[in-house]
Amino acid sequence: MNHGEAYENTYGIGVAILDKDKRSFAGISLSGSRNIMNPKNTIDYVKLLQSASIKISKLIVDN
């Protein structure tokens, strides 16, 4: 998570995409302004990114 450390008023969230051995080999992230990425919405964005990461991992592991 980035709470505006890199760029003022720009927040970011990232999650790992895992291979079959549960090792990170890629990532997926979302960034936006402080107005969009406020604490009320952050947990929802984290859950969406985690869900997407799991789906991508399964697609890669199953092939």
Secondary structure as UniProt FT lines:
FT   STRAND          2..3
FT   TURN            8..9
FT   STRAND          10..18
FT   TURN            20..21
FT   STRAND          24..33
FT   TURN            34..36
FT   HELIX           39..61
//
